[in-house]
């Protein structure tokens, strides 16, 4: 084989390798399943008329989940965690078993947590300081 043919084959191989690398980087990865529970230890439980808000803490992170008293039927649910001087992280939609988990890095800052199931709600401000 002459040097021209070898160069062409190397060029084609390099082009294919580059294209496959670009596709691997540009292609969306598989969706990761959302966690179904919070990590850490349960630090607060806030029952309210239509459900319960659970708050967990681990290594400066605060996580919350809202669960209904009557699971199984879809109803409007919301859970929110906001560290002081930061934006709230909110999960709200029509769920049948839980809203959340939502997690924020609070460090040593206080957090404000909220939960709602249907018409009932709870809001506890600047806790875990």
KOLGU-4560 file (N, C-alpha, C; in nm, 3 decimals, padded with zeros to 5 digits):
<recs>
<n_xx: 00.085 n_yy: -00.117 n_zz: 00.000 ca_xx: 00.000 ca_yy: 00.000 ca_zz: 00.000 c_xx: 00.090 c_yy: 00.123 c_zz: 00.000 mol: A seq: 1 type: UNK>
<n_xx: 00.054 n_yy: 00.223 n_zz: -00.081 ca_xx: 00.136 ca_yy: 00.344 ca_zz: -00.087 c_xx: 00.103 c_yy: 00.438 c_zz: 00.028 mol: A seq: 2 type: UNK>
<n_xx: 00.187 n_yy: 00.535 n_zz: 00.052 ca_xx: 00.170 ca_yy: 00.626 ca_zz: 00.165 c_xx: 00.044 c_yy: 00.710 c_zz: 00.154 mol: A seq: 3 type: UNK>
<n_xx: 00.000 n_yy: 00.739 n_zz: 00.033 ca_xx: -00.124 ca_yy: 00.816 ca_zz: 00.015 c_xx: -00.244 c_yy: 00.740 c_zz: 00.067 mol: A seq: 4 type: UNK>
<n_xx: -00.252 n_yy: 00.611 n_zz: 00.040 ca_xx: -00.364 ca_yy: 00.528 ca_zz: 00.087 c_xx: -00.361 c_yy: 00.516 c_zz: 00.239 mol: A seq: 5 type: UNK>
<n_xx: -00.244 n_yy: 00.502 n_zz: 00.296 ca_xx: -00.233 ca_yy: 00.492 ca_zz: 00.441 c_xx: -00.280 c_yy: 00.622 c_zz: 00.506 mol: A seq: 6 type: UNK>
<n_xx: -00.239 n_yy: 00.735 n_zz: 00.448 ca_xx: -00.281 ca_yy: 00.864 ca_zz: 00.503 c_xx: -00.432 c_yy: 00.881 c_zz: 00.494 mol: A seq: 7 type: UNK>
<n_xx: -00.491 n_yy: 00.840 n_zz: 00.382 ca_xx: -00.636 ca_yy: 00.851 ca_zz: 00.368 c_xx: -00.707 c_yy: 00.765 c_zz: 00.472 mol: A seq: 8 type: UNK>
<n_xx: -00.661 n_yy: 00.642 n_zz: 00.492 ca_xx: -00.724 ca_yy: 00.553 ca_zz: 00.590 c_xx: -00.709 c_yy: 00.611 c_zz: 00.732 mol: A seq: 9 type: UNK>
<n_xx: -00.593 n_yy: 00.663 n_zz: 00.764 ca_xx: -00.573 ca_yy: 00.726 ca_zz: 00.894 c_xx: -00.664 c_yy: 00.847 c_zz: 00.911 mol: A seq: 10 type: UNK>
<n_xx: -00.680 n_yy: 00.926 n_zz: 00.806 ca_xx: -00.766 ca_yy: 01.044 ca_zz: 00.812 c_xx: -00.911 c_yy: 01.005 c_zz: 00.834 mol: A seq: 11 type: UNK>
<n_xx: -00.956 n_yy: 00.900 n_zz: 00.762 ca_xx: -01.094 ca_yy: 00.852 ca_zz: 00.778 c_xx: -01.113 c_yy: 00.797 c_zz: 00.920 mol: A seq: 12 type: UNK>
<n_xx: -01.017 n_yy: 00.720 n_zz: 00.968 ca_xx: -01.026 ca_yy: 00.665 ca_zz: 01.104 c_xx: -01.030 c_yy: 00.774 c_zz: 01.209 mol: A seq: 13 type: UNK>
<n_xx: -00.947 n_yy: 00.874 n_zz: 01.193 ca_xx: -00.945 ca_yy: 00.986 ca_zz: 01.287 c_xx: -01.076 c_yy: 01.064 c_zz: 01.281 mol: A seq: 14 type: UNK>
<n_xx: -01.130 n_yy: 01.083 n_zz: 01.162 ca_xx: -01.259 ca_yy: 01.153 ca_zz: 01.148 c_xx: -01.371 c_yy: 01.075 c_zz: 01.216 mol: A seq: 15 type: UNK>
<n_xx: -01.374 n_yy: 00.942 n_zz: 01.198 ca_xx: -01.476 ca_yy: 00.860 ca_zz: 01.264 c_xx: -01.462 c_yy: 00.864 c_zz: 01.416 mol: A seq: 16 type: UNK>
<n_xx: -01.339 n_yy: 00.856 n_zz: 01.463 ca_xx: -01.315 ca_yy: 00.861 ca_zz: 01.606 c_xx: -01.358 c_yy: 00.996 c_zz: 01.665 mol: A seq: 17 type: UNK>
<n_xx: -01.327 n_yy: 01.104 n_zz: 01.596 ca_xx: -01.366 ca_yy: 01.237 ca_zz: 01.641 c_xx: -01.518 c_yy: 01.253 c_zz: 01.641 mol: A seq: 18 type: UNK>
<n_xx: -01.584 n_yy: 01.206 n_zz: 01.536 ca_xx: -01.729 ca_yy: 01.216 ca_zz: 01.527 c_xx: -01.797 c_yy: 01.136 c_zz: 01.637 mol: A seq: 19 type: UNK>
<n_xx: -01.748 n_yy: 01.016 n_zz: 01.664 ca_xx: -01.810 ca_yy: 00.935 ca_zz: 01.770 c_xx: -01.786 c_yy: 00.999 c_zz: 01.907 mol: A seq: 20 type: UNK>
<n_xx: -01.670 n_yy: 01.060 n_zz: 01.927 ca_xx: -01.645 ca_yy: 01.131 ca_zz: 02.053 c_xx: -01.737 c_yy: 01.250 c_zz: 02.072 mol: A seq: 21 type: UNK>
<n_xx: -01.760 n_yy: 01.325 n_zz: 01.963 ca_xx: -01.851 ca_yy: 01.440 ca_zz: 01.970 c_xx: -01.994 c_yy: 01.395 c_zz: 01.996 mol: A seq: 22 type: UNK>
<n_xx: -02.036 n_yy: 01.286 n_zz: 01.934 ca_xx: -02.171 ca_yy: 01.236 ca_zz: 01.958 c_xx: -02.187 c_yy: 01.188 c_zz: 02.102 mol: A seq: 23 type: UNK>
<n_xx: -02.086 n_yy: 01.126 n_zz: 02.155 ca_xx: -02.094 ca_yy: 01.079 ca_zz: 02.293 c_xx: -02.106 c_yy: 01.196 c_zz: 02.390 mol: A seq: 24 type: UNK>
<n_xx: -02.038 n_yy: 01.306 n_zz: 02.361 ca_xx: -02.044 ca_yy: 01.424 ca_zz: 02.449 c_xx: -02.175 c_yy: 01.498 c_zz: 02.430 mol: A seq: 25 type: UNK>
<n_xx: -02.222 n_yy: 01.510 n_zz: 02.307 ca_xx: -02.341 ca_yy: 01.589 ca_zz: 02.279 c_xx: -02.471 c_yy: 01.514 c_zz: 02.307 mol: A seq: 26 type: UNK>
<n_xx: -02.469 n_yy: 01.381 n_zz: 02.302 ca_xx: -02.592 ca_yy: 01.304 ca_zz: 02.322 c_xx: -02.636 c_yy: 01.315 c_zz: 02.467 mol: A seq: 27 type: UNK>
<n_xx: -02.766 n_yy: 01.330 n_zz: 02.489 ca_xx: -02.813 ca_yy: 01.337 ca_zz: 02.628 c_xx: -02.793 c_yy: 01.203 c_zz: 02.698 mol: A seq: 28 type: UNK>
<n_xx: -02.759 n_yy: 01.211 n_zz: 02.825 ca_xx: -02.740 ca_yy: 01.089 ca_zz: 02.902 c_xx: -02.877 c_yy: 01.034 c_zz: 02.941 mol: A seq: 29 type: UNK>
<n_xx: -02.878 n_yy: 00.912 n_zz: 02.985 ca_xx: -03.004 ca_yy: 00.852 ca_zz: 03.030 c_xx: -03.054 c_yy: 00.927 c_zz: 03.153 mol: A seq: 30 type: UNK>
<n_xx: -03.183 n_yy: 00.939 n_zz: 03.162 ca_xx: -03.241 ca_yy: 01.010 ca_zz: 03.276 c_xx: -03.214 c_yy: 00.932 c_zz: 03.404 mol: A seq: 31 type: UNK>
<n_xx: -03.169 n_yy: 01.003 n_zz: 03.505 ca_xx: -03.148 ca_yy: 00.941 ca_zz: 03.634 c_xx: -03.280 c_yy: 00.939 c_zz: 03.709 mol: A seq: 32 type: UNK>
<n_xx: -03.308 n_yy: 00.830 n_zz: 03.775 ca_xx: -03.431 ca_yy: 00.820 ca_zz: 03.853 c_xx: -03.422 c_yy: 00.916 c_zz: 03.971 mol: A seq: 33 type: UNK>
<n_xx: -03.530 n_yy: 00.988 n_zz: 03.996 ca_xx: -03.533 ca_yy: 01.080 ca_zz: 04.109 c_xx: -03.530 c_yy: 01.002 c_zz: 04.239 mol: A seq: 34 type: UNK>
<n_xx: -03.458 n_yy: 01.053 n_zz: 04.338 ca_xx: -03.455 ca_yy: 00.981 ca_zz: 04.465 c_xx: -03.594 c_yy: 00.979 c_zz: 04.528 mol: A seq: 35 type: UNK>
<n_xx: -03.625 n_yy: 00.871 n_zz: 04.596 ca_xx: -03.758 ca_yy: 00.857 ca_zz: 04.656 c_xx: -03.757 c_yy: 00.889 c_zz: 04.804 mol: A seq: 36 type: UNK>
<n_xx: -03.639 n_yy: 00.919 n_zz: 04.858 ca_xx: -03.632 ca_yy: 00.952 ca_zz: 05.000 c_xx: -03.516 c_yy: 01.047 c_zz: 05.022 mol: A seq: 37 type: UNK>
<n_xx: -03.514 n_yy: 01.107 n_zz: 05.140 ca_xx: -03.407 ca_yy: 01.198 ca_zz: 05.176 c_xx: -03.296 c_yy: 01.122 c_zz: 05.247 mol: A seq: 38 type: UNK>
<n_xx: -03.174 n_yy: 01.170 n_zz: 05.225 ca_xx: -03.060 ca_yy: 01.115 ca_zz: 05.296 c_xx: -03.048 c_yy: 01.184 c_zz: 05.432 mol: A seq: 39 type: UNK>
<n_xx: -02.986 n_yy: 01.118 n_zz: 05.526 ca_xx: -02.960 ca_yy: 01.179 ca_zz: 05.655 c_xx: -03.059 c_yy: 01.138 c_zz: 05.762 mol: A seq: 40 type: UNK>
<n_xx: -03.057 n_yy: 01.213 n_zz: 05.871 ca_xx: -03.145 ca_yy: 01.181 ca_zz: 05.983 c_xx: -03.266 c_yy: 01.274 c_zz: 05.984 mol: A seq: 41 type: UNK>
<n_xx: -03.379 n_yy: 01.219 n_zz: 06.025 ca_xx: -03.501 ca_yy: 01.299 ca_zz: 06.035 c_xx: -03.487 c_yy: 01.391 c_zz: 06.155 mol: A seq: 42 type: UNK>
<n_xx: -03.501 n_yy: 01.522 n_zz: 06.131 ca_xx: -03.485 ca_yy: 01.619 ca_zz: 06.240 c_xx: -03.615 c_yy: 01.686 c_zz: 06.279 mol: A seq: 43 type: UNK>
<n_xx: -03.711 n_yy: 01.693 n_zz: 06.190 ca_xx: -03.839 ca_yy: 01.756 ca_zz: 06.221 c_xx: -03.951 c_yy: 01.682 c_zz: 06.149 mol: A seq: 44 type: UNK>
<n_xx: -04.067 n_yy: 01.676 n_zz: 06.213 ca_xx: -04.189 ca_yy: 01.622 ca_zz: 06.153 c_xx: -04.299 c_yy: 01.721 c_zz: 06.184 mol: A seq: 45 type: UNK>
<n_xx: -04.366 n_yy: 01.771 n_zz: 06.079 ca_xx: -04.472 ca_yy: 01.870 ca_zz: 06.097 c_xx: -04.603 c_yy: 01.815 c_zz: 06.040 mol: A seq: 46 type: UNK>
<n_xx: -04.687 n_yy: 01.756 n_zz: 06.125 ca_xx: -04.818 ca_yy: 01.712 ca_zz: 06.075 c_xx: -04.911 c_yy: 01.831 c_zz: 06.057 mol: A seq: 47 type: UNK>
<n_xx: -04.997 n_yy: 01.823 n_zz: 05.956 ca_xx: -05.101 ca_yy: 01.924 ca_zz: 05.935 c_xx: -05.227 c_yy: 01.852 c_zz: 05.891 mol: A seq: 48 type: UNK>
<n_xx: -05.334 n_yy: 01.926 n_zz: 05.865 ca_xx: -05.466 ca_yy: 01.865 ca_zz: 05.849 c_xx: -05.474 c_yy: 01.761 c_zz: 05.738 mol: A seq: 49 type: UNK>
<n_xx: -05.398 n_yy: 01.778 n_zz: 05.629 ca_xx: -05.411 ca_yy: 01.685 ca_zz: 05.516 c_xx: -05.285 c_yy: 01.605 c_zz: 05.487 mol: A seq: 50 type: UNK>
<n_xx: -05.179 n_yy: 01.622 n_zz: 05.567 ca_xx: -05.056 ca_yy: 01.548 ca_zz: 05.542 c_xx: -04.950 c_yy: 01.576 c_zz: 05.646 mol: A seq: 51 type: UNK>
<n_xx: -04.826 n_yy: 01.542 n_zz: 05.610 ca_xx: -04.714 ca_yy: 01.560 ca_zz: 05.700 c_xx: -04.592 c_yy: 01.604 c_zz: 05.621 mol: A seq: 52 type: UNK>
<n_xx: -04.517 n_yy: 01.698 n_zz: 05.677 ca_xx: -04.392 ca_yy: 01.746 ca_zz: 05.619 c_xx: -04.278 c_yy: 01.688 c_zz: 05.701 mol: A seq: 53 type: UNK>
<n_xx: -04.186 n_yy: 01.618 n_zz: 05.633 ca_xx: -04.070 ca_yy: 01.557 ca_zz: 05.697 c_xx: -03.944 c_yy: 01.633 c_zz: 05.656 mol: A seq: 54 type: UNK>
<n_xx: -03.858 n_yy: 01.665 n_zz: 05.753 ca_xx: -03.735 ca_yy: 01.739 ca_zz: 05.727 c_xx: -03.617 c_yy: 01.655 c_zz: 05.774 mol: A seq: 55 type: UNK>
<n_xx: -03.516 n_yy: 01.643 n_zz: 05.687 ca_xx: -03.397 ca_yy: 01.563 ca_zz: 05.714 c_xx: -03.273 c_yy: 01.652 c_zz: 05.700 mol: A seq: 56 type: UNK>
<n_xx: -03.165 n_yy: 01.612 n_zz: 05.768 ca_xx: -03.041 ca_yy: 01.689 ca_zz: 05.759 c_xx: -02.922 c_yy: 01.594 c_zz: 05.754 mol: A seq: 57 type: UNK>
<n_xx: -02.824 n_yy: 01.629 n_zz: 05.667 ca_xx: -02.701 ca_yy: 01.550 ca_zz: 05.656 c_xx: -02.591 c_yy: 01.638 c_zz: 05.598 mol: A seq: 58 type: UNK>
<n_xx: -02.483 n_yy: 01.653 n_zz: 05.671 ca_xx: -02.362 ca_yy: 01.723 ca_zz: 05.624 c_xx: -02.392 c_yy: 01.861 c_zz: 05.566 mol: A seq: 59 type: UNK>
<n_xx: -02.474 n_yy: 01.939 n_zz: 05.631 ca_xx: -02.505 ca_yy: 02.073 ca_zz: 05.583 c_xx: -02.616 c_yy: 02.080 c_zz: 05.481 mol: A seq: 60 type: UNK>
<n_xx: -02.667 n_yy: 01.967 n_zz: 05.435 ca_xx: -02.778 ca_yy: 01.964 ca_zz: 05.341 c_xx: -02.908 c_yy: 01.941 c_zz: 05.416 mol: A seq: 61 type: UNK>
<n_xx: -03.013 n_yy: 02.010 n_zz: 05.374 ca_xx: -03.146 ca_yy: 01.992 ca_zz: 05.431 c_xx: -03.237 c_yy: 01.943 c_zz: 05.320 mol: A seq: 62 type: UNK>
<n_xx: -03.314 n_yy: 01.840 n_zz: 05.350 ca_xx: -03.403 ca_yy: 01.778 ca_zz: 05.252 c_xx: -03.542 c_yy: 01.769 c_zz: 05.313 mol: A seq: 63 type: UNK>
<n_xx: -03.646 n_yy: 01.781 n_zz: 05.230 ca_xx: -03.783 ca_yy: 01.774 ca_zz: 05.281 c_xx: -03.872 c_yy: 01.697 c_zz: 05.183 mol: A seq: 64 type: UNK>
<n_xx: -03.973 n_yy: 01.631 n_zz: 05.241 ca_xx: -04.073 ca_yy: 01.555 ca_zz: 05.166 c_xx: -04.209 c_yy: 01.584 c_zz: 05.229 mol: A seq: 65 type: UNK>
<n_xx: -04.312 n_yy: 01.600 n_zz: 05.146 ca_xx: -04.448 ca_yy: 01.613 ca_zz: 05.195 c_xx: -04.524 c_yy: 01.487 c_zz: 05.155 mol: A seq: 66 type: UNK>
<n_xx: -04.591 n_yy: 01.425 n_zz: 05.253 ca_xx: -04.671 ca_yy: 01.305 ca_zz: 05.226 c_xx: -04.815 c_yy: 01.331 c_zz: 05.268 mol: A seq: 67 type: UNK>
<n_xx: -04.912 n_yy: 01.281 n_zz: 05.190 ca_xx: -05.053 ca_yy: 01.302 ca_zz: 05.223 c_xx: -05.102 c_yy: 01.204 c_zz: 05.329 mol: A seq: 68 type: UNK>
<n_xx: -05.208 n_yy: 01.241 n_zz: 05.400 ca_xx: -05.272 ca_yy: 01.148 ca_zz: 05.493 c_xx: -05.347 c_yy: 01.040 c_zz: 05.416 mol: A seq: 69 type: UNK>
<n_xx: -05.395 n_yy: 01.073 n_zz: 05.297 ca_xx: -05.473 ca_yy: 00.981 ca_zz: 05.215 c_xx: -05.399 c_yy: 00.954 c_zz: 05.083 mol: A seq: 70 type: UNK>
<n_xx: -05.295 n_yy: 00.870 n_zz: 05.084 ca_xx: -05.219 ca_yy: 00.847 ca_zz: 04.960 c_xx: -05.298 c_yy: 00.761 c_zz: 04.862 mol: A seq: 71 type: UNK>
<n_xx: -05.259 n_yy: 00.771 n_zz: 04.736 ca_xx: -05.321 ca_yy: 00.686 ca_zz: 04.634 c_xx: -05.401 c_yy: 00.763 c_zz: 04.531 mol: A seq: 72 type: UNK>
<n_xx: -05.461 n_yy: 00.873 n_zz: 04.568 ca_xx: -05.533 ca_yy: 00.953 ca_zz: 04.469 c_xx: -05.454 c_yy: 01.080 c_zz: 04.442 mol: A seq: 73 type: UNK>
<n_xx: -05.454 n_yy: 01.122 n_zz: 04.316 ca_xx: -05.378 ca_yy: 01.241 ca_zz: 04.279 c_xx: -05.441 c_yy: 01.366 c_zz: 04.339 mol: A seq: 74 type: UNK>
<n_xx: -05.357 n_yy: 01.447 n_zz: 04.398 ca_xx: -05.400 ca_yy: 01.574 ca_zz: 04.454 c_xx: -05.281 c_yy: 01.670 c_zz: 04.451 mol: A seq: 75 type: UNK>
<n_xx: -05.310 n_yy: 01.798 n_zz: 04.460 ca_xx: -05.206 ca_yy: 01.899 ca_zz: 04.452 c_xx: -05.119 c_yy: 01.890 c_zz: 04.577 mol: A seq: 76 type: UNK>
<n_xx: -04.987 n_yy: 01.875 n_zz: 04.555 ca_xx: -04.894 ca_yy: 01.870 ca_zz: 04.666 c_xx: -04.777 c_yy: 01.962 c_zz: 04.638 mol: A seq: 77 type: UNK>
<n_xx: -04.716 n_yy: 02.011 n_zz: 04.746 ca_xx: -04.602 ca_yy: 02.101 ca_zz: 04.733 c_xx: -04.510 c_yy: 02.081 c_zz: 04.852 mol: A seq: 78 type: UNK>
<n_xx: -04.380 n_yy: 02.091 n_zz: 04.825 ca_xx: -04.279 ca_yy: 02.095 ca_zz: 04.930 c_xx: -04.176 c_yy: 02.199 c_zz: 04.888 mol: A seq: 79 type: UNK>
<n_xx: -04.128 n_yy: 02.276 n_zz: 04.986 ca_xx: -04.034 ca_yy: 02.384 ca_zz: 04.957 c_xx: -03.933 c_yy: 02.394 c_zz: 05.071 mol: A seq: 80 type: UNK>
<n_xx: -03.806 n_yy: 02.413 n_zz: 05.033 ca_xx: -03.700 ca_yy: 02.439 ca_zz: 05.131 c_xx: -03.623 c_yy: 02.560 c_zz: 05.083 mol: A seq: 81 type: UNK>
<n_xx: -03.602 n_yy: 02.656 n_zz: 05.173 ca_xx: -03.528 ca_yy: 02.777 ca_zz: 05.140 c_xx: -03.427 c_yy: 02.805 c_zz: 05.249 mol: A seq: 82 type: UNK>
<n_xx: -03.299 n_yy: 02.809 n_zz: 05.212 ca_xx: -03.195 ca_yy: 02.850 ca_zz: 05.306 c_xx: -03.195 c_yy: 03.003 c_zz: 05.310 mol: A seq: 83 type: UNK>
<n_xx: -03.160 n_yy: 03.058 n_zz: 05.426 ca_xx: -03.158 ca_yy: 03.204 ca_zz: 05.441 c_xx: -03.065 c_yy: 03.266 c_zz: 05.337 mol: A seq: 84 type: UNK>
<n_xx: -03.110 n_yy: 03.376 n_zz: 05.274 ca_xx: -03.039 ca_yy: 03.448 ca_zz: 05.169 c_xx: -03.017 c_yy: 03.363 c_zz: 05.044 mol: A seq: 85 type: UNK>
<n_xx: -03.111 n_yy: 03.273 n_zz: 05.015 ca_xx: -03.103 ca_yy: 03.191 ca_zz: 04.894 c_xx: -03.243 c_yy: 03.171 c_zz: 04.839 mol: A seq: 86 type: UNK>
<n_xx: -03.251 n_yy: 03.127 n_zz: 04.715 ca_xx: -03.380 ca_yy: 03.098 ca_zz: 04.654 c_xx: -03.436 c_yy: 02.966 c_zz: 04.706 mol: A seq: 87 type: UNK>
<n_xx: -03.566 n_yy: 02.958 n_zz: 04.710 ca_xx: -03.632 ca_yy: 02.835 ca_zz: 04.754 c_xx: -03.625 c_yy: 02.730 c_zz: 04.643 mol: A seq: 88 type: UNK>
<n_xx: -03.617 n_yy: 02.604 n_zz: 04.685 ca_xx: -03.626 ca_yy: 02.492 ca_zz: 04.593 c_xx: -03.764 c_yy: 02.432 c_zz: 04.617 mol: A seq: 89 type: UNK>
<n_xx: -03.845 n_yy: 02.425 n_zz: 04.510 ca_xx: -03.986 ca_yy: 02.388 ca_zz: 04.524 c_xx: -04.018 c_yy: 02.271 c_zz: 04.431 mol: A seq: 90 type: UNK>
<n_xx: -04.101 n_yy: 02.179 n_zz: 04.479 ca_xx: -04.158 ca_yy: 02.073 ca_zz: 04.396 c_xx: -04.308 c_yy: 02.076 c_zz: 04.420 mol: A seq: 91 type: UNK>
<n_xx: -04.383 n_yy: 02.106 n_zz: 04.315 ca_xx: -04.529 ca_yy: 02.109 ca_zz: 04.329 c_xx: -04.594 c_yy: 02.058 c_zz: 04.202 mol: A seq: 92 type: UNK>
<n_xx: -04.695 n_yy: 01.973 n_zz: 04.220 ca_xx: -04.770 ca_yy: 01.915 ca_zz: 04.108 c_xx: -04.879 c_yy: 01.828 c_zz: 04.166 mol: A seq: 93 type: UNK>
<n_xx: -04.951 n_yy: 01.759 n_zz: 04.079 ca_xx: -05.052 ca_yy: 01.663 ca_zz: 04.121 c_xx: -04.982 c_yy: 01.528 c_zz: 04.142 mol: A seq: 94 type: UNK>
<n_xx: -04.967 n_yy: 01.488 n_zz: 04.267 ca_xx: -04.901 ca_yy: 01.363 ca_zz: 04.300 c_xx: -04.997 c_yy: 01.274 c_zz: 04.377 mol: A seq: 95 type: UNK>
<n_xx: -04.966 n_yy: 01.145 n_zz: 04.380 ca_xx: -05.051 ca_yy: 01.053 ca_zz: 04.454 c_xx: -04.987 c_yy: 01.004 c_zz: 04.584 mol: A seq: 96 type: UNK>
<n_xx: -04.854 n_yy: 01.009 n_zz: 04.595 ca_xx: -04.789 ca_yy: 00.956 ca_zz: 04.715 c_xx: -04.700 c_yy: 01.054 c_zz: 04.790 mol: A seq: 97 type: UNK>
<n_xx: -04.633 n_yy: 01.146 n_zz: 04.721 ca_xx: -04.546 ca_yy: 01.240 ca_zz: 04.790 c_xx: -04.502 c_yy: 01.351 c_zz: 04.696 mol: A seq: 98 type: UNK>
<n_xx: -04.466 n_yy: 01.465 n_zz: 04.754 ca_xx: -04.399 ca_yy: 01.573 ca_zz: 04.681 c_xx: -04.257 c_yy: 01.577 c_zz: 04.734 mol: A seq: 99 type: UNK>
<n_xx: -04.163 n_yy: 01.586 n_zz: 04.645 ca_xx: -04.023 ca_yy: 01.589 ca_zz: 04.685 c_xx: -03.958 c_yy: 01.456 c_zz: 04.658 mol: A seq: 100 type: UNK>
<n_xx: -03.840 n_yy: 01.440 n_zz: 04.702 ca_xx: -03.764 ca_yy: 01.523 ca_zz: 04.793 c_xx: -03.701 c_yy: 01.644 c_zz: 04.726 mol: A seq: 101 type: UNK>
<n_xx: -03.687 n_yy: 01.752 n_zz: 04.801 ca_xx: -03.612 ca_yy: 01.870 ca_zz: 04.757 c_xx: -03.499 c_yy: 01.890 c_zz: 04.858 mol: A seq: 102 type: UNK>
<n_xx: -03.382 n_yy: 01.925 n_zz: 04.807 ca_xx: -03.263 ca_yy: 01.937 ca_zz: 04.890 c_xx: -03.192 c_yy: 02.069 c_zz: 04.862 mol: A seq: 103 type: UNK>
<n_xx: -03.145 n_yy: 02.135 n_zz: 04.967 ca_xx: -03.063 ca_yy: 02.255 ca_zz: 04.953 c_xx: -02.941 c_yy: 02.240 c_zz: 05.042 mol: A seq: 104 type: UNK>
<n_xx: -02.834 n_yy: 02.307 n_zz: 05.004 ca_xx: -02.718 ca_yy: 02.312 ca_zz: 05.091 c_xx: -02.733 c_yy: 02.436 c_zz: 05.179 mol: A seq: 105 type: UNK>
<n_xx: -02.756 n_yy: 02.414 n_zz: 05.306 ca_xx: -02.778 ca_yy: 02.524 ca_zz: 05.398 c_xx: -02.654 c_yy: 02.555 c_zz: 05.481 mol: A seq: 106 type: UNK>
<n_xx: -02.563 n_yy: 02.462 n_zz: 05.492 ca_xx: -02.448 ca_yy: 02.483 ca_zz: 05.579 c_xx: -02.497 c_yy: 02.503 c_zz: 05.721 mol: A seq: 107 type: UNK>
<n_xx: -02.462 n_yy: 02.615 n_zz: 05.780 ca_xx: -02.507 ca_yy: 02.648 ca_zz: 05.915 c_xx: -02.622 c_yy: 02.749 c_zz: 05.914 mol: A seq: 108 type: UNK>
<n_xx: -02.676 n_yy: 02.777 n_zz: 05.794 ca_xx: -02.784 ca_yy: 02.876 ca_zz: 05.783 c_xx: -02.919 c_yy: 02.817 c_zz: 05.823 mol: A seq: 109 type: UNK>
<n_xx: -03.008 n_yy: 02.903 n_zz: 05.866 ca_xx: -03.145 ca_yy: 02.864 ca_zz: 05.896 c_xx: -03.218 c_yy: 02.833 c_zz: 05.766 mol: A seq: 110 type: UNK>
<n_xx: -03.323 n_yy: 02.753 n_zz: 05.776 ca_xx: -03.403 ca_yy: 02.721 ca_zz: 05.658 c_xx: -03.551 c_yy: 02.745 c_zz: 05.688 mol: A seq: 111 type: UNK>
<n_xx: -03.625 n_yy: 02.771 n_zz: 05.583 ca_xx: -03.771 ca_yy: 02.785 ca_zz: 05.590 c_xx: -03.828 c_yy: 02.670 c_zz: 05.509 mol: A seq: 112 type: UNK>
<n_xx: -03.917 n_yy: 02.591 n_zz: 05.570 ca_xx: -03.977 ca_yy: 02.477 ca_zz: 05.501 c_xx: -04.127 c_yy: 02.496 c_zz: 05.492 mol: A seq: 113 type: UNK>
<n_xx: -04.183 n_yy: 02.450 n_zz: 05.379 ca_xx: -04.328 ca_yy: 02.457 ca_zz: 05.358 c_xx: -04.375 c_yy: 02.326 c_zz: 05.297 mol: A seq: 114 type: UNK>
<n_xx: -04.498 n_yy: 02.289 n_zz: 05.330 ca_xx: -04.560 ca_yy: 02.172 ca_zz: 05.271 c_xx: -04.708 c_yy: 02.197 c_zz: 05.250 mol: A seq: 115 type: UNK>
<n_xx: -04.763 n_yy: 02.137 n_zz: 05.144 ca_xx: -04.906 ca_yy: 02.153 ca_zz: 05.116 c_xx: -04.958 c_yy: 02.025 c_zz: 05.053 mol: A seq: 116 type: UNK>
<n_xx: -05.074 n_yy: 01.983 n_zz: 05.096 ca_xx: -05.149 ca_yy: 01.874 ca_zz: 05.033 c_xx: -05.292 c_yy: 01.922 c_zz: 05.024 mol: A seq: 117 type: UNK>
<n_xx: -05.342 n_yy: 01.941 n_zz: 04.902 ca_xx: -05.478 ca_yy: 01.990 ca_zz: 04.883 c_xx: -05.495 c_yy: 02.126 c_zz: 04.948 mol: A seq: 118 type: UNK>
<n_xx: -05.593 n_yy: 02.138 n_zz: 05.038 ca_xx: -05.621 ca_yy: 02.267 ca_zz: 05.102 c_xx: -05.544 c_yy: 02.288 c_zz: 05.232 mol: A seq: 119 type: UNK>
<n_xx: -05.479 n_yy: 02.184 n_zz: 05.283 ca_xx: -05.404 ca_yy: 02.197 ca_zz: 05.407 c_xx: -05.257 c_yy: 02.227 c_zz: 05.381 mol: A seq: 120 type: UNK>
<n_xx: -05.196 n_yy: 02.303 n_zz: 05.473 ca_xx: -05.056 ca_yy: 02.337 ca_zz: 05.453 c_xx: -04.989 c_yy: 02.365 c_zz: 05.587 mol: A seq: 121 type: UNK>
<n_xx: -04.854 n_yy: 02.368 n_zz: 05.581 ca_xx: -04.774 ca_yy: 02.404 ca_zz: 05.696 c_xx: -04.657 c_yy: 02.488 c_zz: 05.645 mol: A seq: 122 type: UNK>
<n_xx: -04.616 n_yy: 02.586 n_zz: 05.727 ca_xx: -04.502 ca_yy: 02.671 ca_zz: 05.693 c_xx: -04.426 c_yy: 02.699 c_zz: 05.822 mol: A seq: 123 type: UNK>
<n_xx: -04.302 n_yy: 02.653 n_zz: 05.828 ca_xx: -04.220 ca_yy: 02.672 ca_zz: 05.948 c_xx: -04.096 c_yy: 02.751 c_zz: 05.909 mol: A seq: 124 type: UNK>
<n_xx: -04.079 n_yy: 02.866 n_zz: 05.971 ca_xx: -03.974 ca_yy: 02.957 ca_zz: 05.928 c_xx: -03.850 c_yy: 02.957 c_zz: 06.014 mol: A seq: 125 type: UNK>
<n_xx: -03.738 n_yy: 02.966 n_zz: 05.946 ca_xx: -03.605 ca_yy: 02.982 ca_zz: 05.999 c_xx: -03.578 c_yy: 02.886 c_zz: 06.115 mol: A seq: 126 type: UNK>
<n_xx: -03.578 n_yy: 02.759 n_zz: 06.078 ca_xx: -03.551 ca_yy: 02.651 ca_zz: 06.173 c_xx: -03.411 c_yy: 02.597 c_zz: 06.148 mol: A seq: 127 type: UNK>
<n_xx: -03.366 n_yy: 02.506 n_zz: 06.231 ca_xx: -03.238 ca_yy: 02.436 ca_zz: 06.220 c_xx: -03.119 c_yy: 02.531 c_zz: 06.216 mol: A seq: 128 type: UNK>
<n_xx: -03.125 n_yy: 02.639 n_zz: 06.290 ca_xx: -03.015 ca_yy: 02.738 ca_zz: 06.291 c_xx: -02.899 c_yy: 02.686 c_zz: 06.373 mol: A seq: 129 type: UNK>
</recs>
